[in-house]
Amino acid sequence: MNDASCEFRNLLSFDVEEYFQVEAAAVEQARWREYASRLEPCIDAILGMLNTAHVKATFFILAWVAQRKHPMIRRLVDEGHEVASHGYSHQMLNRLDPERFRSELEDSRKILEDIAGTAVIGFRAPTFSITHRTAWALDVLAEAGYRYDSSVFPIRHDRYGVRQAPPTHHHAVAPSGRTILEIPPLTLSVGCFRLPIGGGGYLRLWPVRVVGMAISKSQKSGTPAMLYLHPWELDACQPPLPMSRLSRWRHRVNLGRTASKLEWLLARYSFGDVRSSLQPLLATTQMYLYRASAKLDASLRKR
């Protein structure tokens, strides 16, 4: 049973993509059709757990997937979950320019809204790829009328992250001065270090009680914790993909434990979708300016 004593619900989200669409696999979009889908059994398992726990979640859906899975998308809506955007091509934003991102954002939103029959108000970039270098994407999102974004991971990482960004939800100030609500994934501060905790390989890697400790700490501070997972993380039997040794480890570590960890968390903490909690989230007065200095931008280009 969820912790009903919590004054707010934590936030649970899923990035809906096929296992072969992960950025580290470098499978070109032209070859995606060569791979068999393994998505629906994973969605079935997730919905079963959510129904048992009486939890609604936000599903950031790749529009390429939505075009091929109409009944699955309709089922998510019919069961009361939020449909949000994960883009179309699953390319990191540093590989797109603003015009291409704007076009992809508009196209993917139309695809999702036509299939789901509901307004799409939230976005998450592939691989959390909004950084200082790609802060222009916040302008594009705000211009397009999105109400919130969940693309900034407030950590130091070799491929993404804004280490200086607030670890809690805040109004992101884009280079033009436009603002959009930013909801980062859960982290845990230990001394001078900020540890990624709230999803994906991090959730699979950390002991589940450490994840629970981070959620409890976030709740005590009055901030809902944002967790994220991918459906393919419930599929321990997925075929291997061409990856570097490090990427393969990141992709496959503890896949067989994902479901039990999610069930443990659902039984102990209160979760919900973003849309249902949007108004109290928007009430935050915290703001952060996403604008790279020339020095920082140059350092990012070298990575």
Contacts in CASP RR format, 6 or more apart in sequence:
PFRMAT RR
TARGET T0000
AUTHOR 0000-0000-0000
METHOD contacts of the structure
MODEL  1
MNDASCEFRNLLSFDVEEYFQVEAAAVEQARWREYASRLEPCIDAILGML
NTAHVKATFFILAWVAQRKHPMIRRLVDEGHEVASHGYSHQMLNRLDPER
FRSELEDSRKILEDIAGTAVIGFRAPTFSITHRTAWALDVLAEAGYRYDS
SVFPIRHDRYGVRQAPPTHHHAVAPSGRTILEIPPLTLSVGCFRLPIGGG
GYLRLWPVRVVGMAISKSQKSGTPAMLYLHPWELDACQPPLPMSRLSRWR
HRVNLGRTASKLEWLLARYSFGDVRSSLQPLLATTQMYLYRASAKLDASL
RKR
1 267 0 8 1.000
2 53 0 8 1.000
2 54 0 8 1.000
2 55 0 8 1.000
2 266 0 8 1.000
2 267 0 8 1.000
2 268 0 8 1.000
2 269 0 8 1.000
2 270 0 8 1.000
2 271 0 8 1.000
3 268 0 8 1.000
3 269 0 8 1.000
3 270 0 8 1.000
4 270 0 8 1.000
6 219 0 8 1.000
6 269 0 8 1.000
6 270 0 8 1.000
7 222 0 8 1.000
8 219 0 8 1.000
8 222 0 8 1.000
8 224 0 8 1.000
8 270 0 8 1.000
8 277 0 8 1.000
8 280 0 8 1.000
9 224 0 8 1.000
9 270 0 8 1.000
9 271 0 8 1.000
9 272 0 8 1.000
9 276 0 8 1.000
9 277 0 8 1.000
10 215 0 8 1.000
10 218 0 8 1.000
10 219 0 8 1.000
10 224 0 8 1.000
10 225 0 8 1.000
10 226 0 8 1.000
10 227 0 8 1.000
10 269 0 8 1.000
10 270 0 8 1.000
10 271 0 8 1.000
10 272 0 8 1.000
11 58 0 8 1.000
11 183 0 8 1.000
11 224 0 8 1.000
11 225 0 8 1.000
11 226 0 8 1.000
11 227 0 8 1.000
11 271 0 8 1.000
11 272 0 8 1.000
11 273 0 8 1.000
11 274 0 8 1.000
11 277 0 8 1.000
12 55 0 8 1.000
12 57 0 8 1.000
12 58 0 8 1.000
12 227 0 8 1.000
12 271 0 8 1.000
12 272 0 8 1.000
12 273 0 8 1.000
13 57 0 8 1.000
13 58 0 8 1.000
13 59 0 8 1.000
13 60 0 8 1.000
13 84 0 8 1.000
13 124 0 8 1.000
13 150 0 8 1.000
13 226 0 8 1.000
13 227 0 8 1.000
13 228 0 8 1.000
13 229 0 8 1.000
13 273 0 8 1.000
13 274 0 8 1.000
14 46 0 8 1.000
14 57 0 8 1.000
14 58 0 8 1.000
14 59 0 8 1.000
14 60 0 8 1.000
14 228 0 8 1.000
14 229 0 8 1.000
14 230 0 8 1.000
14 231 0 8 1.000
15 60 0 8 1.000
15 62 0 8 1.000
15 86 0 8 1.000
15 124 0 8 1.000
15 228 0 8 1.000
15 229 0 8 1.000
15 230 0 8 1.000
16 39 0 8 1.000
16 43 0 8 1.000
16 59 0 8 1.000
16 60 0 8 1.000
16 61 0 8 1.000
16 62 0 8 1.000
16 65 0 8 1.000
16 86 0 8 1.000
16 230 0 8 1.000
16 231 0 8 1.000
17 62 0 8 1.000
17 65 0 8 1.000
17 86 0 8 1.000
17 90 0 8 1.000
17 230 0 8 1.000
17 231 0 8 1.000
17 232 0 8 1.000
18 32 0 8 1.000
18 35 0 8 1.000
18 37 0 8 1.000
18 38 0 8 1.000
18 39 0 8 1.000
18 65 0 8 1.000
18 232 0 8 1.000
19 38 0 8 1.000
19 232 0 8 1.000
19 235 0 8 1.000
19 238 0 8 1.000
19 241 0 8 1.000
20 27 0 8 1.000
20 32 0 8 1.000
20 35 0 8 1.000
20 241 0 8 1.000
21 27 0 8 1.000
21 32 0 8 1.000
21 62 0 8 1.000
21 64 0 8 1.000
21 90 0 8 1.000
22 230 0 8 1.000
22 232 0 8 1.000
22 241 0 8 1.000
22 251 0 8 1.000
23 90 0 8 1.000
23 91 0 8 1.000
23 92 0 8 1.000
23 126 0 8 1.000
23 127 0 8 1.000
24 243 0 8 1.000
24 244 0 8 1.000
24 247 0 8 1.000
24 250 0 8 1.000
24 251 0 8 1.000
25 241 0 8 1.000
25 242 0 8 1.000
25 243 0 8 1.000
25 247 0 8 1.000
25 251 0 8 1.000
26 242 0 8 1.000
26 243 0 8 1.000
27 35 0 8 1.000
27 241 0 8 1.000
27 242 0 8 1.000
29 64 0 8 1.000
29 89 0 8 1.000
29 90 0 8 1.000
32 64 0 8 1.000
37 68 0 8 1.000
37 69 0 8 1.000
38 232 0 8 1.000
38 235 0 8 1.000
38 238 0 8 1.000
39 65 0 8 1.000
39 69 0 8 1.000
39 72 0 8 1.000
39 231 0 8 1.000
39 232 0 8 1.000
40 69 0 8 1.000
40 72 0 8 1.000
41 235 0 8 1.000
42 231 0 8 1.000
42 232 0 8 1.000
42 234 0 8 1.000
42 235 0 8 1.000
43 72 0 8 1.000
43 75 0 8 1.000
43 76 0 8 1.000
43 231 0 8 1.000
45 234 0 8 1.000
45 259 0 8 1.000
46 57 0 8 1.000
46 229 0 8 1.000
46 231 0 8 1.000
46 234 0 8 1.000
46 262 0 8 1.000
47 75 0 8 1.000
47 76 0 8 1.000
47 79 0 8 1.000
49 259 0 8 1.000
49 262 0 8 1.000
49 263 0 8 1.000
49 266 0 8 1.000
50 56 0 8 1.000
50 57 0 8 1.000
50 79 0 8 1.000
50 81 0 8 1.000
50 266 0 8 1.000
51 79 0 8 1.000
52 266 0 8 1.000
53 266 0 8 1.000
53 267 0 8 1.000
53 271 0 8 1.000
55 266 0 8 1.000
55 271 0 8 1.000
55 272 0 8 1.000
56 80 0 8 1.000
56 81 0 8 1.000
56 82 0 8 1.000
56 272 0 8 1.000
56 273 0 8 1.000
56 276 0 8 1.000
57 81 0 8 1.000
57 82 0 8 1.000
57 271 0 8 1.000
57 272 0 8 1.000
57 273 0 8 1.000
58 81 0 8 1.000
58 82 0 8 1.000
58 84 0 8 1.000
58 122 0 8 1.000
58 272 0 8 1.000
58 273 0 8 1.000
58 274 0 8 1.000
58 275 0 8 1.000
59 76 0 8 1.000
59 81 0 8 1.000
59 82 0 8 1.000
59 83 0 8 1.000
59 84 0 8 1.000
60 84 0 8 1.000
60 85 0 8 1.000
60 86 0 8 1.000
60 122 0 8 1.000
60 123 0 8 1.000
60 124 0 8 1.000
60 150 0 8 1.000
61 73 0 8 1.000
61 83 0 8 1.000
61 84 0 8 1.000
61 85 0 8 1.000
61 86 0 8 1.000
61 112 0 8 1.000
62 86 0 8 1.000
62 87 0 8 1.000
62 88 0 8 1.000
62 90 0 8 1.000
62 108 0 8 1.000
63 85 0 8 1.000
63 86 0 8 1.000
63 87 0 8 1.000
63 88 0 8 1.000
63 107 0 8 1.000
63 108 0 8 1.000
63 109 0 8 1.000
63 111 0 8 1.000
63 112 0 8 1.000
64 88 0 8 1.000
64 89 0 8 1.000
64 90 0 8 1.000
66 73 0 8 1.000
66 111 0 8 1.000
66 112 0 8 1.000
66 115 0 8 1.000
66 116 0 8 1.000
67 111 0 8 1.000
67 115 0 8 1.000
70 115 0 8 1.000
73 83 0 8 1.000
73 112 0 8 1.000
73 115 0 8 1.000
73 116 0 8 1.000
74 115 0 8 1.000
74 116 0 8 1.000
76 83 0 8 1.000
76 116 0 8 1.000
77 83 0 8 1.000
77 116 0 8 1.000
77 117 0 8 1.000
77 118 0 8 1.000
81 273 0 8 1.000
82 118 0 8 1.000
82 273 0 8 1.000
82 274 0 8 1.000
82 275 0 8 1.000
82 276 0 8 1.000
83 112 0 8 1.000
83 116 0 8 1.000
83 118 0 8 1.000
83 120 0 8 1.000
84 120 0 8 1.000
84 121 0 8 1.000
84 122 0 8 1.000
84 123 0 8 1.000
84 124 0 8 1.000
84 274 0 8 1.000
85 105 0 8 1.000
85 108 0 8 1.000
85 109 0 8 1.000
85 112 0 8 1.000
85 120 0 8 1.000
85 122 0 8 1.000
85 123 0 8 1.000
85 124 0 8 1.000
85 146 0 8 1.000
86 108 0 8 1.000
86 123 0 8 1.000
86 124 0 8 1.000
86 126 0 8 1.000
87 104 0 8 1.000
87 105 0 8 1.000
87 108 0 8 1.000
87 123 0 8 1.000
87 125 0 8 1.000
87 126 0 8 1.000
88 104 0 8 1.000
88 107 0 8 1.000
88 108 0 8 1.000
88 111 0 8 1.000
89 104 0 8 1.000
90 126 0 8 1.000
91 126 0 8 1.000
92 125 0 8 1.000
92 126 0 8 1.000
92 127 0 8 1.000
92 129 0 8 1.000
92 159 0 8 1.000
92 160 0 8 1.000
93 101 0 8 1.000
93 125 0 8 1.000
93 126 0 8 1.000
93 129 0 8 1.000
93 130 0 8 1.000
93 134 0 8 1.000
93 137 0 8 1.000
93 151 0 8 1.000
94 129 0 8 1.000
94 131 0 8 1.000
94 133 0 8 1.000
94 134 0 8 1.000
96 104 0 8 1.000
98 136 0 8 1.000
98 137 0 8 1.000
98 139 0 8 1.000
98 140 0 8 1.000
101 137 0 8 1.000
101 140 0 8 1.000
102 140 0 8 1.000
102 143 0 8 1.000
102 144 0 8 1.000
105 123 0 8 1.000
105 140 0 8 1.000
105 141 0 8 1.000
105 144 0 8 1.000
106 144 0 8 1.000
109 120 0 8 1.000
109 144 0 8 1.000
112 120 0 8 1.000
113 119 0 8 1.000
113 120 0 8 1.000
121 145 0 8 1.000
121 146 0 8 1.000
121 147 0 8 1.000
121 148 0 8 1.000
121 275 0 8 1.000
121 278 0 8 1.000
122 146 0 8 1.000
122 147 0 8 1.000
122 148 0 8 1.000
122 149 0 8 1.000
122 150 0 8 1.000
122 274 0 8 1.000
123 141 0 8 1.000
123 146 0 8 1.000
123 148 0 8 1.000
123 149 0 8 1.000
123 150 0 8 1.000
123 151 0 8 1.000
124 149 0 8 1.000
124 150 0 8 1.000
124 151 0 8 1.000
124 228 0 8 1.000
125 134 0 8 1.000
125 137 0 8 1.000
125 149 0 8 1.000
125 151 0 8 1.000
127 159 0 8 1.000
127 160 0 8 1.000
128 151 0 8 1.000
128 152 0 8 1.000
128 153 0 8 1.000
128 160 0 8 1.000
128 161 0 8 1.000
128 185 0 8 1.000
129 151 0 8 1.000
129 160 0 8 1.000
130 137 0 8 1.000
130 138 0 8 1.000
130 149 0 8 1.000
130 151 0 8 1.000
130 152 0 8 1.000
130 162 0 8 1.000
130 290 0 8 1.000
131 152 0 8 1.000
131 160 0 8 1.000
131 161 0 8 1.000
131 162 0 8 1.000
131 300 0 8 1.000
132 162 0 8 1.000
132 290 0 8 1.000
132 291 0 8 1.000
132 292 0 8 1.000
132 296 0 8 1.000
132 297 0 8 1.000
132 300 0 8 1.000
133 292 0 8 1.000
133 296 0 8 1.000
133 297 0 8 1.000
133 300 0 8 1.000
133 301 0 8 1.000
135 174 0 8 1.000
135 175 0 8 1.000
135 290 0 8 1.000
135 291 0 8 1.000
135 292 0 8 1.000
136 174 0 8 1.000
136 175 0 8 1.000
137 151 0 8 1.000
138 149 0 8 1.000
138 172 0 8 1.000
138 174 0 8 1.000
138 175 0 8 1.000
138 178 0 8 1.000
138 180 0 8 1.000
138 290 0 8 1.000
139 174 0 8 1.000
139 175 0 8 1.000
139 176 0 8 1.000
139 177 0 8 1.000
139 178 0 8 1.000
141 149 0 8 1.000
141 180 0 8 1.000
142 174 0 8 1.000
142 178 0 8 1.000
142 179 0 8 1.000
142 180 0 8 1.000
143 178 0 8 1.000
146 180 0 8 1.000
147 180 0 8 1.000
147 181 0 8 1.000
147 278 0 8 1.000
147 282 0 8 1.000
148 180 0 8 1.000
148 181 0 8 1.000
148 182 0 8 1.000
148 183 0 8 1.000
148 274 0 8 1.000
148 278 0 8 1.000
148 281 0 8 1.000
149 172 0 8 1.000
149 180 0 8 1.000
149 181 0 8 1.000
149 182 0 8 1.000
149 183 0 8 1.000
150 182 0 8 1.000
150 183 0 8 1.000
150 184 0 8 1.000
150 185 0 8 1.000
150 226 0 8 1.000
150 228 0 8 1.000
150 274 0 8 1.000
151 182 0 8 1.000
152 161 0 8 1.000
152 162 0 8 1.000
152 165 0 8 1.000
152 172 0 8 1.000
152 182 0 8 1.000
152 184 0 8 1.000
152 290 0 8 1.000
153 160 0 8 1.000
153 161 0 8 1.000
153 162 0 8 1.000
153 184 0 8 1.000
153 185 0 8 1.000
153 187 0 8 1.000
153 196 0 8 1.000
154 161 0 8 1.000
154 162 0 8 1.000
154 163 0 8 1.000
154 164 0 8 1.000
154 165 0 8 1.000
154 166 0 8 1.000
154 167 0 8 1.000
154 184 0 8 1.000
154 187 0 8 1.000
154 194 0 8 1.000
155 161 0 8 1.000
155 163 0 8 1.000
155 187 0 8 1.000
155 194 0 8 1.000
155 195 0 8 1.000
155 196 0 8 1.000
156 163 0 8 1.000
156 194 0 8 1.000
157 196 0 8 1.000
158 303 0 8 1.000
159 303 0 8 1.000
162 290 0 8 1.000
163 194 0 8 1.000
164 288 0 8 1.000
165 182 0 8 1.000
165 184 0 8 1.000
165 288 0 8 1.000
165 290 0 8 1.000
166 184 0 8 1.000
166 286 0 8 1.000
166 288 0 8 1.000
167 184 0 8 1.000
167 187 0 8 1.000
167 189 0 8 1.000
167 194 0 8 1.000
168 184 0 8 1.000
168 218 0 8 1.000
168 221 0 8 1.000
168 223 0 8 1.000
168 284 0 8 1.000
168 286 0 8 1.000
169 181 0 8 1.000
169 182 0 8 1.000
169 183 0 8 1.000
169 184 0 8 1.000
169 223 0 8 1.000
169 224 0 8 1.000
169 226 0 8 1.000
169 281 0 8 1.000
169 284 0 8 1.000
169 286 0 8 1.000
170 181 0 8 1.000
170 182 0 8 1.000
170 284 0 8 1.000
170 286 0 8 1.000
170 287 0 8 1.000
170 288 0 8 1.000
171 179 0 8 1.000
171 180 0 8 1.000
171 181 0 8 1.000
171 182 0 8 1.000
171 284 0 8 1.000
171 286 0 8 1.000
171 287 0 8 1.000
171 288 0 8 1.000
172 179 0 8 1.000
172 180 0 8 1.000
172 181 0 8 1.000
172 182 0 8 1.000
172 287 0 8 1.000
172 288 0 8 1.000
172 290 0 8 1.000
173 179 0 8 1.000
173 287 0 8 1.000
173 288 0 8 1.000
173 289 0 8 1.000
173 290 0 8 1.000
173 291 0 8 1.000
174 180 0 8 1.000
174 290 0 8 1.000
175 290 0 8 1.000
175 291 0 8 1.000
179 287 0 8 1.000
181 278 0 8 1.000
181 281 0 8 1.000
181 282 0 8 1.000
181 284 0 8 1.000
182 288 0 8 1.000
183 226 0 8 1.000
183 274 0 8 1.000
183 281 0 8 1.000
184 226 0 8 1.000
185 196 0 8 1.000
185 197 0 8 1.000
185 198 0 8 1.000
185 199 0 8 1.000
185 226 0 8 1.000
185 227 0 8 1.000
185 228 0 8 1.000
186 197 0 8 1.000
186 198 0 8 1.000
186 199 0 8 1.000
186 211 0 8 1.000
186 214 0 8 1.000
186 215 0 8 1.000
186 218 0 8 1.000
186 225 0 8 1.000
186 226 0 8 1.000
186 227 0 8 1.000
187 194 0 8 1.000
187 195 0 8 1.000
187 196 0 8 1.000
187 197 0 8 1.000
187 198 0 8 1.000
187 214 0 8 1.000
188 194 0 8 1.000
188 195 0 8 1.000
188 197 0 8 1.000
188 210 0 8 1.000
188 213 0 8 1.000
188 214 0 8 1.000
188 217 0 8 1.000
189 195 0 8 1.000
196 202 0 8 1.000
197 203 0 8 1.000
197 206 0 8 1.000
197 210 0 8 1.000
197 211 0 8 1.000
197 214 0 8 1.000
198 211 0 8 1.000
198 214 0 8 1.000
198 225 0 8 1.000
198 226 0 8 1.000
198 227 0 8 1.000
198 228 0 8 1.000
199 211 0 8 1.000
199 227 0 8 1.000
199 228 0 8 1.000
199 229 0 8 1.000
200 228 0 8 1.000
200 229 0 8 1.000
200 230 0 8 1.000
200 233 0 8 1.000
201 233 0 8 1.000
201 250 0 8 1.000
201 253 0 8 1.000
201 254 0 8 1.000
203 211 0 8 1.000
203 227 0 8 1.000
203 229 0 8 1.000
203 258 0 8 1.000
203 261 0 8 1.000
204 233 0 8 1.000
204 253 0 8 1.000
204 254 0 8 1.000
204 255 0 8 1.000
204 257 0 8 1.000
204 258 0 8 1.000
204 261 0 8 1.000
205 253 0 8 1.000
205 254 0 8 1.000
208 260 0 8 1.000
208 261 0 8 1.000
208 264 0 8 1.000
208 265 0 8 1.000
211 261 0 8 1.000
211 265 0 8 1.000
212 265 0 8 1.000
212 268 0 8 1.000
212 269 0 8 1.000
214 225 0 8 1.000
215 225 0 8 1.000
215 227 0 8 1.000
215 265 0 8 1.000
215 269 0 8 1.000
218 224 0 8 1.000
218 225 0 8 1.000
219 225 0 8 1.000
219 269 0 8 1.000
224 277 0 8 1.000
224 281 0 8 1.000
225 269 0 8 1.000
227 265 0 8 1.000
227 271 0 8 1.000
229 258 0 8 1.000
229 262 0 8 1.000
232 238 0 8 1.000
233 255 0 8 1.000
233 258 0 8 1.000
234 255 0 8 1.000
234 256 0 8 1.000
234 258 0 8 1.000
234 259 0 8 1.000
235 255 0 8 1.000
236 255 0 8 1.000
236 256 0 8 1.000
238 255 0 8 1.000
240 248 0 8 1.000
241 248 0 8 1.000
241 251 0 8 1.000
243 251 0 8 1.000
265 271 0 8 1.000
274 281 0 8 1.000
292 300 0 8 1.000
END
